[in-house]
Amino acid sequence: MKLKIIASLPMEIIDSHCHLDDFFYEGKIDEVLANAQHASITKMIAVGTHPKDWEFYAEFVRNHKNVFYTVGLHPLVAENMEEVEGLQNFLGKEIKPVAIGEIGLDYHRLPHEQQAKNENVEFQKHIFSKQLKLAKANNLPVVIHSRQAFDDTFDILINSSIPGNRVLFHCYGYGIPEMEKLKSFGAFISFAGTLTFRKEQIEPLKVASLDKLLIETDCPFLTPEPHRPKRNEPAFIRATARFAANVLNMSENDFCQLTYQNTEKFFLLK
């Protein structure tokens, strides 16, 4: 009688940054979650960017115990200070968010006219600082979005007095000098699917602190190779994990275990 050989499942992994609301409204969420389960994606952090998705995630996690959520005002969608005040309501929810984010600065699409540009930058800084104060007051970690704005982002973080180990730079897109600053600060760093097709991200990954390293999809954006040009989803994080493990001369399972533990540590999931 032949023995039935069952292939072992890959090491469990956490998608530390995903956006699931579009999949839900399109009627595709069950398929996406099933794909994630098949790929052993056992936990996901659904990241809030606007009051509309805060409400959605606060209810969604009630019926999906492996999904956790954050609330924050993305720098490109924030409209007024009243929205920041609304964050406080979610911090008292029965199922509380695990972080404030994604918040930060984005100078990639600033207005061309100088006065409008200056006003937009100051507004972003003000919104960012207010949310950092709220995070500190409520002892919550922060998920940082920073694009073409490293120096201002870092200065505001330092002035906020939030400890570095409560800060996560998601979708890392800067160079080695910025990575060294964040290492000294003690911040966590997350890499997304862009790692697989943007060669300039490989060297920063090599010098990142392994005990502060996370992995994410940022889905439905930033699909990794070889899944481009499909829309990204949590299951595709496997491709990024495999690529990153190879860069670091680690086995895929060791890399997944490392980032799993780091993600649980940062978001206090246990």
C-alpha positions as CSV (number, residue, x, y, z in Angstrom):
1,M,0.0,0.0,0.0
2,K,1.4,3.4,-1.0
3,L,1.7,6.1,1.6
4,K,0.0,9.3,0.7
5,I,2.5,12.1,0.8
6,I,1.1,15.5,1.9
7,A,3.3,18.5,1.0
8,S,3.9,20.7,3.9
9,L,2.3,24.1,3.8
10,P,4.6,27.1,3.5
11,M,5.4,29.1,6.7
12,E,2.6,31.4,7.8
13,I,2.9,35.0,7.0
14,I,1.3,38.3,7.9
15,D,0.4,41.0,5.3
16,S,1.3,44.0,7.4
17,H,-0.4,46.6,5.2
18,C,-3.3,46.0,2.9
19,H,-6.5,47.7,1.7
20,L,-9.5,45.4,1.5
21,D,-12.5,47.7,1.1
22,D,-12.5,47.8,-2.7
23,F,-12.6,44.0,-2.9
24,F,-15.6,44.0,-0.6
25,Y,-17.6,46.5,-2.5
26,E,-16.8,44.7,-5.8
27,G,-18.0,41.4,-4.4
28,K,-14.6,39.8,-4.5
29,I,-13.6,39.7,-0.9
30,D,-14.5,36.1,-0.3
31,E,-12.3,35.0,-3.2
32,V,-9.4,37.2,-2.0
33,L,-9.6,35.9,1.5
34,A,-9.7,32.3,0.3
35,N,-6.7,32.9,-1.9
36,A,-4.9,34.4,1.1
37,Q,-5.8,31.4,3.3
38,H,-4.6,29.0,0.6
39,A,-1.2,30.8,0.6
40,S,-1.0,30.6,4.4
41,I,-1.5,34.3,4.9
42,T,-3.0,33.9,8.4
43,K,-3.2,37.5,9.5
44,M,-3.7,40.8,7.7
45,I,-3.5,44.5,8.8
46,A,-6.2,46.5,7.0
47,V,-5.0,50.1,6.9
48,G,-7.3,53.0,7.2
49,T,-6.8,56.2,5.1
50,H,-10.1,58.0,5.4
51,P,-13.2,58.1,7.7
52,K,-15.2,56.0,5.2
53,D,-12.9,53.0,5.4
54,W,-12.4,53.4,9.2
55,E,-16.2,52.7,9.5
56,F,-15.9,49.8,7.1
57,Y,-12.9,48.1,8.8
58,A,-14.3,48.6,12.4
59,E,-17.3,46.5,11.3
60,F,-15.4,44.1,9.0
61,V,-13.0,42.8,11.7
62,R,-16.0,41.7,13.8
63,N,-16.5,38.8,11.5
64,H,-12.9,38.2,10.4
65,K,-10.8,37.4,13.4
66,N,-7.6,37.2,11.4
67,V,-7.9,40.8,10.2
68,F,-6.9,43.8,12.3
69,Y,-7.3,47.4,11.4
70,T,-5.8,50.8,11.7
71,V,-7.3,54.3,11.4
72,G,-5.5,57.3,10.0
73,L,-5.7,60.2,7.5
74,H,-3.5,59.7,4.5
75,P,-1.8,63.0,3.6
76,L,-3.4,63.0,0.1
77,V,-6.9,62.5,1.3
78,A,-7.1,64.6,4.4
79,E,-9.4,67.6,4.0
80,N,-9.8,69.3,7.3
81,M,-8.9,69.2,11.0
82,E,-12.4,67.9,12.0
83,E,-11.4,64.6,10.4
84,V,-8.6,64.3,12.9
85,E,-11.0,64.9,15.8
86,G,-13.1,62.0,14.4
87,L,-10.2,59.6,15.0
88,Q,-10.8,59.7,18.7
89,N,-14.2,58.0,18.3
90,F,-12.5,54.9,16.9
91,L,-10.1,54.6,19.8
92,G,-13.0,53.8,22.1
93,K,-14.5,51.1,19.8
94,E,-15.2,47.6,21.3
95,I,-12.6,46.2,18.8
96,K,-9.9,48.9,18.8
97,P,-7.5,49.7,16.0
98,V,-4.0,48.4,16.4
99,A,-2.3,51.6,15.2
100,I,-2.8,55.0,13.8
101,G,-2.0,55.2,10.2
102,E,-1.3,55.5,7.5
103,I,-0.2,59.0,8.2
104,G,2.7,61.2,7.1
105,L,3.8,63.4,4.2
106,D,3.6,63.0,0.4
107,Y,5.3,65.6,-1.8
108,H,5.0,63.7,-5.0
109,R,1.9,65.5,-6.3
110,L,2.1,69.0,-4.9
111,P,0.5,71.9,-6.7
112,H,2.7,73.7,-9.1
113,E,1.8,77.3,-8.0
114,Q,4.2,78.2,-5.2
115,Q,1.7,79.6,-2.7
116,A,-0.6,76.7,-3.1
117,K,2.4,74.3,-2.8
118,N,3.5,75.9,0.5
119,E,0.0,75.9,1.9
120,N,-0.4,72.2,1.0
121,V,2.9,71.3,2.7
122,E,2.0,73.2,5.8
123,F,-1.4,71.5,6.0
124,Q,0.1,68.1,5.6
125,K,2.6,68.8,8.4
126,H,-0.2,70.1,10.7
127,I,-2.4,67.1,10.1
128,F,0.5,64.7,10.6
129,S,1.6,66.3,13.8
130,K,-1.9,66.3,15.2
131,Q,-2.3,62.5,14.5
132,L,1.1,61.8,16.1
133,K,0.0,63.6,19.3
134,L,-3.2,61.5,19.3
135,A,-1.2,58.3,18.9
136,K,1.2,59.2,21.7
137,A,-1.7,60.2,24.0
138,N,-3.4,56.8,23.4
139,N,-0.1,54.8,23.4
140,L,-0.6,53.5,19.9
141,P,2.1,52.8,17.2
142,V,2.0,54.7,14.0
143,V,2.2,53.6,10.3
144,I,4.0,56.1,8.3
145,H,3.5,57.1,4.6
146,S,6.4,59.2,3.4
147,R,7.1,60.0,-0.3
148,Q,9.7,62.4,-1.4
149,A,9.5,64.0,2.0
150,F,11.9,62.1,4.2
151,D,13.6,65.0,6.0
152,D,10.4,66.7,7.0
153,T,8.8,63.4,8.0
154,F,11.8,62.4,10.2
155,D,12.0,65.8,11.8
156,I,8.3,65.8,12.8
157,L,8.7,62.3,14.2
158,I,11.7,63.3,16.3
159,N,9.8,66.4,17.6
160,S,6.8,64.2,18.5
161,S,8.8,62.3,21.0
162,I,7.2,59.0,19.9
163,P,9.7,56.2,20.5
164,G,11.3,54.8,17.3
165,N,10.1,51.3,18.1
166,R,6.5,52.5,17.8
167,V,7.1,53.8,14.3
168,L,6.7,51.8,11.1
169,F,7.8,53.2,7.7
170,H,5.6,51.3,5.3
171,C,6.5,50.6,1.6
172,Y,10.1,51.7,2.1
173,G,11.2,53.8,-0.9
174,Y,14.3,55.7,0.2
175,G,18.0,54.9,0.1
176,I,20.7,53.7,2.4
177,P,21.4,57.0,4.2
178,E,17.7,57.3,5.2
179,M,17.7,53.6,6.2
180,E,20.7,54.2,8.5
181,K,18.8,57.1,10.2
182,L,15.8,55.0,10.8
183,K,17.9,52.2,12.2
184,S,19.5,54.6,14.7
185,F,16.0,55.8,15.5
186,G,14.8,52.3,16.1
187,A,12.0,52.3,13.6
188,F,10.4,49.3,11.9
189,I,10.6,49.1,8.1
190,S,8.3,47.4,5.7
191,F,9.0,46.4,2.1
192,A,6.3,45.9,-0.6
193,G,6.1,44.4,-4.0
194,T,8.1,47.2,-5.6
195,L,11.2,45.5,-4.1
196,T,10.8,42.9,-6.9
197,F,11.1,45.3,-9.8
198,R,12.9,48.4,-8.4
199,K,16.5,47.5,-8.1
200,E,17.3,50.6,-6.0
201,Q,15.5,49.0,-3.1
202,I,17.7,46.0,-2.9
203,E,20.7,47.6,-1.2
204,P,18.6,49.3,1.5
205,L,17.0,45.9,2.3
206,K,20.4,44.4,2.8
207,V,21.3,46.9,5.5
208,A,17.9,46.9,7.3
209,S,17.7,45.7,10.9
210,L,16.3,42.1,10.7
211,D,14.6,42.5,14.0
212,K,12.6,45.5,12.7
213,L,11.8,44.1,9.2
214,L,8.2,43.6,7.9
215,I,6.6,42.7,4.6
216,E,3.4,43.9,3.0
217,T,1.4,44.1,-0.2
218,D,-0.2,47.6,0.0
219,C,-2.8,45.9,-2.1
220,P,-4.6,46.5,-4.4
221,F,-1.5,48.5,-5.4
222,L,2.2,47.6,-6.1
223,T,1.8,44.1,-7.5
224,P,5.1,42.1,-7.3
225,E,6.7,40.2,-10.1
226,P,5.7,37.8,-11.5
227,H,2.1,38.8,-11.0
228,R,2.2,42.1,-12.7
229,P,0.0,43.6,-14.3
230,K,-2.7,41.9,-12.2
231,R,-4.2,43.8,-9.4
232,N,-2.4,43.0,-6.1
233,E,-3.9,40.9,-3.3
234,P,-2.6,39.5,0.0
235,A,-1.8,36.1,-1.5
236,F,0.8,37.7,-3.8
237,I,2.9,38.6,-0.8
238,R,4.5,35.2,-1.2
239,A,6.4,36.5,-4.3
240,T,7.8,39.4,-2.4
241,A,8.8,37.2,0.5
242,R,10.6,34.8,-1.8
243,F,12.5,37.6,-3.5
244,A,13.5,39.3,-0.2
245,A,14.6,36.0,1.3
246,N,16.9,35.4,-1.7
247,V,18.4,38.9,-1.3
248,L,19.1,38.3,2.3
249,N,20.4,34.7,1.7
250,M,17.7,33.3,3.9
251,S,15.3,30.4,3.4
252,E,11.8,31.6,2.6
253,N,10.5,29.9,5.7
254,D,13.0,31.6,7.9
255,F,12.2,35.0,6.3
256,C,8.4,34.4,6.8
257,Q,8.9,33.4,10.4
258,L,11.1,36.5,11.1
259,T,8.7,39.0,9.6
260,Y,5.7,37.2,11.2
261,Q,7.3,37.7,14.7
262,N,8.3,41.3,13.9
263,T,4.8,42.1,12.8
264,E,3.2,40.6,15.9
265,K,5.7,42.5,18.0
266,F,5.1,45.9,16.4
267,F,1.2,45.7,16.4
268,L,1.0,43.8,19.7
269,L,-1.2,41.2,18.1
270,K,-0.6,38.5,20.8
